[in-house]
């Protein structure tokens, strides 16, 4: 693909890395547990349709999205695998969701009544509130809710689910254990009235990696599907408690090119707000990427990679431009490739490091790369 078609900055996605990550999860969960990568938010910024197809080809069983429009895009793109919609679907869109044979998260009576009125078969996964306090039915109300659902003959309770609040944020997993205990309590309550939900699931990336007892019949793996650890705490817990050779491969590399090289004297200001002043004669490279593209305006102390070397960002990040110093990279020239996230030579800028510069997390770094930036699968 030539430079014109890939644009001024672009993202390369490694299909090998995506496949590796699926296979790593399949190894730890076994063949009898459904593997459901989350592809919401444009596959965490990696490209919805192509990532989804790669995951399925590599052995994933289901896909999870947040919204109906994502499910529609997958179906229009030829994806026939089961799709689980994690987020809210408007009442007026439930008919379409049922037509697309989507699995729906359920936690309120209004939705159940609307699905019942449709009359066509609908599969739901009841969300149990165990301590994250977002979507969900409290354990104490679970039997009553299930009995209400059962009054509609066209609705199948296919799944029972919950979501951990802090399993990836700490090395102390006592709260996650408490949530798991509440989830198991909900399971037992339903079994006491003769309801055995076939697909129970609660494991996100961190839980799937650290706690086999959370696997149940399905795991919903998110950021780790793309080769990024949910957090440093998860990685440390893995090394301490598991350490079985589980190896993730980051799939995303974000690139741009040098649009101009210029030399400015000492004592000159660089960028809006005159936020950086040169202390010596400085060679600058101008790069056609900025906060519109997703290169965070709050970057402080950031670098890019040029010719396998680190080039520090100078001055404030602009809407469509950043400036980097290449005084110590004399070989840099016009239209040289620049790595914003990824590897060059022996150097690497990870999404985690980028997130630290921007005061955020790797999840936000990749999902905020503008969707108009081309994704090129390699």
C-alpha positions in Angstrom: 0.0 0.0 0.0 1.5 3.3 -1.0 1.9 6.4 1.2 -1.0 8.3 -0.4 -3.5 5.6 0.3 -2.4 5.1 3.9 -2.6 8.8 4.8 -0.4 11.1 6.8 -0.6 8.9 9.8 -1.9 5.3 10.0 -2.2 2.3 12.2 -0.8 -1.1 11.4 -2.4 -4.2 13.0 -0.6 -7.5 13.2 -3.0 -10.4 12.4 -0.3 -12.7 13.7 -0.4 -11.0 17.1 -4.2 -11.1 17.3 -4.2 -14.8 16.4 -1.5 -15.4 19.0 -3.5 -13.8 21.8 -6.6 -15.8 21.0 -4.5 -19.0 21.0 -3.0 -18.0 24.4 -6.4 -17.7 25.9 -7.6 -20.9 24.3 -4.7 -22.7 26.0 -5.6 -21.5 29.5 -9.4 -21.9 29.3 -9.5 -25.1 27.4 -11.7 -26.3 24.5 -15.0 -26.5 26.4 -15.2 -22.8 27.4 -16.5 -20.3 24.9 -14.1 -17.6 24.0 -15.7 -14.2 23.4 -13.3 -11.3 22.6 -14.7 -7.8 23.1 -14.6 -5.8 19.9 -16.5 -2.7 21.2 -15.1 0.8 20.6 -13.8 -0.1 17.2 -12.1 -3.2 18.6 -10.4 -1.0 21.2 -9.2 1.2 18.4 -7.8 -1.6 16.3 -10.6 -1.9 13.6 -13.9 -3.6 14.3 -14.6 -5.8 11.3 -11.1 -7.1 10.4 -10.2 -7.8 14.1 -13.5 -9.7 14.5 -12.8 -11.8 11.5 -9.3 -12.5 12.6 -10.4 -13.5 16.1 -13.0 -16.0 14.7 -10.5 -17.4 12.2 -8.1 -17.9 15.1 -10.6 -19.9 17.2 -12.8 -17.5 19.1 -16.5 -18.5 19.4 -18.4 -15.3 20.1 -17.9 -11.6 19.8 -19.0 -8.9 22.3 -20.0 -5.3 21.2 -21.4 -2.4 23.1 -24.0 -1.1 20.7 -26.4 -2.2 18.0 -24.7 -0.3 15.3 -21.5 -2.4 15.9 -23.5 -5.6 15.6 -25.1 -4.3 12.4 -21.6 -3.6 11.0 -20.5 -7.1 11.8 -23.5 -8.8 10.3 -23.2 -6.5 7.2 -19.5 -7.6 7.0 -20.4 -11.2 6.9 -19.8 -12.2 10.5 -22.2 -15.0 11.5 -20.8 -15.9 14.9 -22.9 -15.2 18.0 -22.8 -11.5 19.0 -23.4 -10.4 22.6 -24.4 -6.8 23.1 -23.0 -5.6 26.4 -24.5 -2.1 26.4 -27.9 -0.5 26.3 -30.2 -1.1 23.3 -33.0 1.4 22.9 -36.5 0.0 23.1 -37.2 1.1 19.5 -34.1 -0.9 18.4 -34.9 -4.2 20.1 -36.8 -5.6 17.1 -33.7 -5.0 14.9 -31.4 -6.6 17.6 -33.7 -9.7 17.6 -33.7 -9.9 13.8 -29.8 -9.9 13.9 -30.0 -12.8 16.4 -28.0 -10.8 19.0 -27.7 -11.9 22.6 -28.8 -9.0 24.9 -27.8 -8.1 28.4 -30.9 -7.7 30.5 -31.5 -6.0 33.9 -34.9 -4.2 33.8 -38.5 -5.1 33.4 -39.2 -2.6 30.7 -36.9 -4.3 28.3 -38.3 -7.7 29.1 -41.9 -6.4 28.4 -40.7 -4.9 25.1 -39.0 -8.2 24.0 -42.1 -10.1 25.1 -44.3 -7.9 22.9 -42.1 -8.6 19.9 -43.1 -12.2 20.1 -40.1 -13.6 18.2 -37.5 -15.7 20.0 -35.0 -13.6 22.0 -32.0 -14.7 24.0 -30.9 -12.7 27.0 -28.1 -12.7 29.5 -29.2 -11.5 32.9 -26.7 -9.1 34.6 -26.3 -9.7 38.3 -25.2 -6.7 40.4 -22.3 -7.9 42.6 -20.6 -4.7 43.5 -19.6 -2.7 40.4 -23.0 -0.8 40.6 -23.5 -0.2 37.0 -26.0 -2.4 35.1 -27.5 -5.3 37.1 -30.2 -7.0 39.1 -29.4 -7.4 42.8 -29.0 -10.9 44.1 -32.0 -10.4 46.4 -34.2 -9.6 43.5 -32.9 -12.2 41.1 -35.6 -14.9 41.6 -38.4 -12.5 41.2 -36.8 -11.1 38.0 -36.3 -14.5 36.5 -39.9 -15.5 37.3 -41.0 -12.4 35.5 -38.9 -13.2 32.4 -40.3 -16.8 32.4 -43.8 -15.4 32.0 -42.9 -14.5 28.4 -42.6 -17.7 26.3 -40.5 -16.2 23.6 -37.6 -15.1 25.8 -34.8 -17.6 26.6 -32.5 -17.0 29.6 -29.3 -18.1 27.9 -26.8 -16.5 30.2 -26.2 -15.2 33.6 -23.4 -12.6 34.0 -21.6 -10.1 36.2 -18.6 -7.8 35.9 -15.7 -7.3 38.2 -15.0 -3.8 39.6 -11.3 -3.9 40.4 -9.8 -7.2 39.6 -7.2 -5.5 37.4 -6.5 -2.5 39.6 -4.9 -4.2 42.5 -2.9 -7.2 43.7 -5.3 -7.6 46.5 -8.2 -9.5 45.0 -10.4 -9.8 48.1 -13.1 -7.6 46.5 -13.1 -9.7 43.4 -13.5 -12.8 45.6 -16.5 -11.1 47.3 -18.1 -10.4 43.9 -17.5 -13.9 42.8 -19.1 -15.2 46.0 -22.2 -13.0 45.3 -22.4 -14.3 41.7 -22.2 -17.9 43.0 -25.0 -17.1 45.5 -27.1 -15.9 42.6 -26.5 -19.1 40.7 -27.5 -21.2 43.7 -30.7 -19.1 44.2 -31.8 -19.9 40.7 -30.8 -23.6 41.0 -33.0 -23.7 44.1 -36.1 -23.0 41.9 -35.0 -25.3 39.1 -33.3 -22.8 36.8 -29.9 -23.8 35.5 -28.7 -21.1 33.2 -26.6 -22.8 30.5 -24.0 -20.0 30.0 -22.6 -18.3 33.1 -19.8 -15.8 32.6 -17.9 -13.2 34.6 -14.3 -13.3 33.5 -12.7 -10.3 31.9 -9.1 -10.3 30.7 -7.5 -10.1 34.2 -9.9 -12.7 35.7 -9.4 -15.1 32.8 -5.6 -14.9 33.2 -5.5 -15.1 37.0 -8.5 -17.1 38.2 -9.5 -20.3 36.4 -12.5 -20.6 38.8 -14.1 -17.6 37.0 -14.1 -19.2 33.6 -17.5 -21.0 33.9 -18.9 -21.5 30.4 -17.6 -18.4 28.7 -14.9 -15.7 29.1 -15.2 -12.2 27.8 -11.6 -11.0 27.1 -11.1 -7.4 26.3 -7.8 -5.5 26.1 -5.6 -8.6 26.3 -7.1 -9.8 23.0 -5.1 -7.0 21.5 -1.9 -7.9 23.3 -2.0 -5.4 26.1 -2.0 -6.3 29.8 -5.1 -4.9 31.7 -2.7 -3.3 34.2 0.8 -3.5 35.7 -0.9 -5.0 38.8 -2.4 -7.8 36.7 1.0 -8.5 35.2 2.7 -8.6 38.6 -0.1 -10.9 40.0 0.4 -13.2 37.0 4.1 -13.4 37.6 3.7 -14.1 41.3 0.6 -16.4 41.2 0.6 -18.1 37.8 3.6 -17.7 35.6 2.8 -20.4 33.1 4.3 -18.9 30.0 1.2 -16.9 28.9 2.6 -14.4 26.4 0.7 -11.5 24.8 1.7 -9.8 21.6 0.7 -6.2 21.1 -1.0 -5.9 17.8 -1.0 -2.2 17.2 1.7 0.1 15.7 0.8 3.8 15.1 2.9 5.5 12.5 3.3 8.9 10.8 6.0 10.5 8.6 8.3 13.6 8.8 6.6 16.5 6.9 9.4 19.0 7.4 12.9 19.3 9.0 14.1 22.7 10.1 16.9 24.1 12.3 16.1 27.0 14.7 18.5 29.0 16.8 18.8 29.0 20.6 16.3 31.1 22.5 13.4 30.4 20.1 9.9 29.3 21.3 8.2 26.2 19.9 4.5 25.8 19.5 1.3 27.4 20.9 1.6 29.2 24.3 5.4 29.4 23.9 5.6 26.4 26.1 9.1 25.3 25.1 12.2 27.5 24.6 15.3 26.1 22.9 18.5 26.2 24.9 20.7 25.5 21.9 20.5 25.4 18.1 17.8 22.8 17.6 16.9 20.6 14.6 13.1 20.0 14.5 11.0 17.5 12.7 7.4 18.5 12.0 4.9 15.5 12.1 1.4 15.6 10.6 -0.5 14.1 13.6 -2.2 15.8 16.6 -4.9 15.6 19.1 -7.6 15.4 16.4 -6.0 12.1 15.5 -5.9 10.9 19.1 -2.4 12.1 20.0 -3.3 13.4 23.4 -2.8 17.2 24.0 -1.9 16.5 27.6 1.3 14.6 26.6 4.1 15.6 28.9 7.6 14.3 28.3 6.7 12.2 25.4 8.9 10.8 22.6 8.5 9.3 19.2 10.9 6.9 17.4 12.8 7.9 14.3 15.5 5.8 12.8 15.4 3.6 15.9 16.1 6.5 18.3 13.9 8.5 20.7 13.0 12.0 19.6 11.4 14.1 22.3 8.2 16.1 21.7 8.8 19.8 21.9 6.1 22.4 22.6 2.4 21.8 22.9 0.6 19.1 20.9 -1.5 20.9 18.2 -4.7 19.7 16.6 -3.0 18.2 13.5 0.8 18.7 14.2 3.4 17.8 16.7 7.0 19.0 16.8 9.9 16.7 17.9 13.6 17.3 18.3 16.0 15.4 16.0 19.2 17.3 16.8 20.8 14.0 17.9 19.4 12.1 14.9 21.3 13.6 12.0 20.2 10.9 9.6 16.5 11.8 9.8 15.1 13.1 6.5 11.9 14.2 4.9 9.1 11.5 4.9 11.0 9.1 7.1 8.7 6.8 9.0 8.0 7.8 12.6 6.7 5.4 15.3 4.2 7.0 17.7 3.3 3.6 19.4 5.3 0.5 18.6 8.9 -0.6 18.1 11.8 0.7 16.1 15.2 -1.0 16.4 15.8 -1.7 20.0 13.4 1.0 21.2 9.7 0.7 22.0 6.9 3.1 22.9 4.1 1.0 24.4 0.5 2.1 24.8 1.2 1.8 28.6 4.1 4.3 28.4 2.1 6.6 26.1 -0.7 6.5 28.7 1.6 7.5 31.5 2.7 10.5 29.5 -0.9 11.5 29.0 -2.1 10.7 32.5 -4.4 7.8 31.4 -4.5 4.1 30.7 -3.7 1.9 27.7 -7.4 1.3 27.0 -8.0 5.0 26.4 -4.8 5.5 24.3 -5.8 3.0 21.6 -9.6 3.6 21.6 -9.1 7.3 21.1 -7.1 7.0 17.9 -9.5 8.6 15.5 -11.5 6.1 13.4 -10.6 8.1 10.2 -7.0 7.1 10.7 -6.5 4.1 8.3 -6.1 0.7 9.9 -3.8 -1.5 7.8 -3.8 -5.2 8.6 -0.5 -6.9 8.0 
